[in-house]
Amino acid sequence: ADAPRTPLLRDLVRAVDDNGSLVVIHTTAGAAQVVASTFDRAHLPEVLGTIAGDDTIFVALALGVTTAKLARRLRDVLSV
């Protein structure tokens, strides 16, 4: 599956960071659940699932995926 590519997501996502264990997506206030749901429905093979708060999403990676690779892909797709 391809990462979702919509202008709406680009407007809602502020930054994508990683720490070697998790990828964290920072969104505008109140947008994390919408963005996380969009990624969950996209069924990206690199993503096991997401946990969303108000403006932050933790991304759990599938086995064998590096956080740096996924974070880079998300930054490219979202232009952040």
C-alpha positions in Angstrom: 0.0 0.0 0.0 1.1 3.5 -0.6 1.3 6.3 2.0 -1.7 8.6 1.8 -0.9 11.7 -0.2 -3.4 14.5 0.4 -3.1 18.2 0.8 -5.1 17.9 4.0 -2.5 15.7 5.7 0.3 18.1 4.7 -1.7 20.9 6.3 -2.2 19.0 9.5 1.3 17.5 10.1 3.9 19.8 11.5 6.9 17.4 11.9 8.0 13.8 11.8 10.7 12.6 14.2 12.3 9.3 15.2 14.4 8.1 18.1 15.5 4.6 17.0 12.4 3.0 18.6 9.4 5.0 17.6 8.4 7.4 14.9 6.5 10.4 16.3 4.3 12.6 14.1 3.5 16.0 15.5 0.2 17.5 14.2 -1.8 20.7 14.6 -3.9 20.7 17.8 -6.8 18.2 17.7 -5.6 16.6 14.4 -3.7 13.5 15.6 -6.6 11.1 15.6 -7.6 12.0 12.1 -4.1 11.7 10.7 -3.4 8.4 12.6 -6.7 6.9 11.3 -5.7 7.8 7.8 -2.4 6.0 8.1 -4.0 3.0 9.8 -6.5 2.7 6.9 -3.7 3.0 4.3 -2.3 -0.4 5.7 1.3 0.6 5.1 3.5 -2.6 5.4 6.0 -0.7 7.5 3.4 0.3 10.2 2.1 -2.1 12.8 -0.2 0.6 14.2 -0.5 4.0 15.7 -1.5 5.6 19.0 -2.9 9.2 18.8 -3.3 11.8 21.4 -4.4 15.4 20.7 -1.4 16.6 18.6 1.1 13.7 18.7 1.1 10.2 17.1 3.3 7.3 18.1 3.9 4.9 15.2 4.8 1.3 16.0 6.9 -0.2 13.2 6.5 -3.6 11.7 9.3 -6.1 12.3 12.5 -5.3 10.4 11.6 -1.7 9.6 14.0 1.1 10.8 12.6 4.3 12.3 14.9 6.4 10.2 13.7 4.8 6.9 10.0 5.2 7.8 10.5 8.8 9.2 12.3 9.7 6.0 9.5 8.2 3.8 6.8 10.1 5.8 8.7 13.4 5.6 8.9 13.0 1.8 5.2 12.1 1.4 4.1 14.9 3.7 6.6 17.5 2.6 7.6 18.2 6.2 
